[in-house]
Amino acid sequence: MFIRAYLRASTKEQDAKRAKSELIAFADDHGHKIAAFYVENESGATLVHPKLMQLIEDAHKGDVILVEQIDRLARLNQADWDTLKRMLSEKKLSIVSKELPTSSMALQPESSTEFMSSVLQAINSMMLDMLAAIARKDYEDRRNRQMQGIARAKAKGKYSGRRKDTEKRKIIASLLKSGHSYSDIQKMAKCSRHLIADVAKKIPKLITTH
């Protein structure tokens, strides 16, 4: 059995490897070792997860994806969640999470009948859908509260917007002027392509490779 662990944090400031030791211990408790780790700092609200896509591409039929919680895998809208599930299903990949006890059956030796295996897969699929929906709702609720807070602050004249990281922007500008590609700058400055593009707009007559 080949177990691939996926660890994700939403922002660059958060430690995506925070749960690594817990996942190692969880796999060990079930008599397995984690063969590969895929770690990234990306928003869970989008399907654009380079490391997750790499995991799926690397995976072989029947591999296990181990995550701390389902919301670490994604906080996608229904359409994107369906797309991700289809990608996983095409390779018959199993999702195992500490928060979903039924999913750990994928780590057990094949001892159940085909009927029981089908029942457990159906239950697990239903629970995954439910937890994914909860994760998405939690994300949307927090975004709504944030927007409401911003609206109140604006009404009181106290909202000045997010502070720009001036130092990081200077570094990005310097790298752009040196001819580095967006991908290189992402790795060196640990920033998003959106931020690079925003900085590039403010540099006149700049030509760079995306």
C-alpha positions in Angstrom: 0.0 0.0 0.0 1.4 3.4 -1.1 0.4 6.2 1.2 0.8 9.8 0.1 0.3 12.6 2.7 -1.0 15.9 1.7 -0.4 19.0 3.9 -1.8 22.4 3.1 -2.0 25.8 4.8 -3.9 28.7 3.4 -1.2 31.5 3.6 2.6 31.7 3.3 2.7 32.8 7.0 1.1 29.5 8.2 3.1 26.3 8.8 1.8 23.8 6.3 4.0 21.1 7.9 2.3 21.6 11.3 0.4 18.2 11.2 3.3 16.2 9.6 4.2 14.4 12.9 0.6 13.6 13.6 0.0 12.0 10.3 3.2 9.9 10.6 2.0 8.7 14.0 -1.5 8.0 12.6 -0.1 5.9 9.8 2.2 4.1 12.2 -0.7 3.3 14.5 -2.3 1.5 11.6 0.9 -0.4 10.7 1.9 1.7 7.7 4.6 4.2 6.7 4.0 7.4 4.7 5.9 7.0 1.4 5.6 10.6 0.1 4.7 14.1 1.4 3.2 16.9 -0.7 3.2 20.2 1.1 2.0 23.6 -0.1 0.6 27.0 1.0 -2.5 27.7 -1.1 -6.1 28.7 -0.5 -8.4 25.8 0.0 -11.2 27.7 -1.9 -9.6 27.1 -5.3 -8.9 23.9 -7.3 -5.5 25.3 -8.3 -3.3 23.3 -6.0 0.0 22.5 -7.7 1.2 20.0 -5.1 -2.2 18.3 -5.0 -2.3 18.0 -8.7 1.2 16.6 -8.7 0.2 14.1 -6.1 -2.7 12.9 -8.3 -0.4 12.7 -11.3 2.2 10.7 -9.4 -0.3 8.4 -7.8 -0.9 4.9 -8.9 -4.2 3.0 -8.9 -5.4 2.3 -5.4 -3.0 4.7 -3.6 -4.1 6.4 -0.4 -4.2 10.1 0.2 -3.8 10.9 3.9 -4.9 14.3 5.2 -5.3 15.8 8.7 -8.8 17.1 7.9 -11.0 17.2 4.9 -10.8 21.0 4.8 -7.0 20.6 4.2 -7.8 18.8 1.0 -10.2 21.6 -0.2 -12.9 24.1 0.6 -14.3 24.0 -2.9 -17.6 24.9 -4.3 -19.8 22.0 -5.5 -18.7 22.0 -9.1 -14.9 22.0 -8.2 -15.4 19.4 -5.5 -17.1 17.2 -8.1 -14.2 17.7 -10.5 -11.7 16.8 -7.8 -13.7 13.7 -6.8 -13.8 12.6 -10.5 -10.0 13.0 -10.7 -9.5 10.9 -7.6 -12.0 8.3 -8.8 -10.3 7.9 -12.1 -7.3 6.5 -10.3 -9.3 4.8 -7.5 -7.5 6.9 -4.9 -8.8 6.6 -1.3 -9.0 9.6 1.0 -8.1 8.9 4.6 -8.5 11.5 7.4 -8.2 11.4 11.1 -11.5 13.2 11.4 -13.3 10.5 9.4 -13.1 7.1 11.2 -14.7 5.1 8.4 -12.0 6.2 6.0 -9.3 4.4 8.0 -10.8 1.1 6.7 -8.7 1.8 3.6 -5.6 1.2 5.7 -6.8 -2.3 6.8 -5.9 -5.6 5.1 -8.5 -6.9 2.6 -10.6 -9.0 5.0 -14.2 -7.9 4.4 -16.6 -9.2 1.8 -17.1 -7.3 -1.5 -20.6 -6.4 -0.2 -19.2 -4.9 3.1 -16.5 -3.2 1.2 -19.0 -1.5 -1.1 -21.2 -0.5 1.8 -18.2 1.1 3.6 -17.1 2.9 0.4 -20.7 4.3 0.0 -20.7 5.5 3.6 -17.3 7.0 3.3 -18.2 8.9 0.1 -21.3 10.3 1.8 -19.3 11.5 4.8 -16.7 13.0 2.6 -19.3 15.0 0.8 -20.8 16.2 4.0 -17.5 17.2 5.5 -16.5 19.0 2.3 -19.8 20.9 2.4 -19.2 21.9 6.0 -15.7 23.0 5.2 -17.0 25.2 2.4 -19.8 26.7 4.5 -17.3 27.5 7.3 -15.0 29.2 4.7 -17.9 31.2 3.3 -19.3 32.2 6.8 -15.8 33.5 7.8 -15.5 35.5 4.5 -19.0 37.0 5.1 -18.1 38.0 8.6 -14.9 39.5 7.3 -16.8 41.5 4.7 -19.3 42.7 7.2 -16.5 43.9 9.5 -14.9 45.8 6.6 -18.3 47.3 5.7 -18.8 48.5 9.3 -15.2 49.9 9.4 -15.7 51.7 6.1 -19.0 53.2 7.4 -17.1 54.6 10.4 -14.2 55.8 8.2 -11.7 53.5 9.9 -10.9 51.1 7.1 -7.6 51.7 5.3 -7.4 48.4 3.5 -4.8 45.7 3.7 -1.3 47.0 4.3 1.1 46.4 1.4 4.3 44.5 2.1 6.6 47.2 0.8 9.8 45.3 1.4 8.6 42.2 -0.4 7.3 44.3 -3.3 10.8 45.9 -3.7 12.3 42.4 -3.8 9.8 41.3 -6.5 10.4 44.4 -8.5 14.2 43.8 -8.4 13.8 40.2 -9.5 11.5 41.3 -12.3 14.0 43.9 -13.5 16.7 41.2 -13.5 14.6 39.1 -15.9 13.5 36.3 -13.6 10.3 34.4 -14.6 7.2 34.5 -12.5 7.7 30.9 -11.4 11.3 31.7 -10.2 10.1 34.7 -8.3 7.3 32.7 -6.7 9.9 30.3 -5.3 12.5 32.9 -4.3 10.1 35.5 -2.8 7.5 33.0 -1.6 4.6 35.0 -3.0 1.6 34.6 -5.3 1.6 35.2 -9.1 -1.2 37.8 -8.4 1.2 39.9 -6.3 4.0 39.6 -9.0 1.6 40.7 -11.7 0.5 43.6 -9.5 4.1 44.7 -9.0 4.8 44.3 -12.7 2.0 46.7 -13.6 3.8 49.4 -11.7 7.1 48.9 -13.5 6.9 50.7 -16.9 8.0 49.0 -20.1 8.8 45.8 -18.2 9.1 42.7 -20.2 9.3 39.4 -18.3 8.6 35.7 -18.9 5.6 34.3 -17.1 
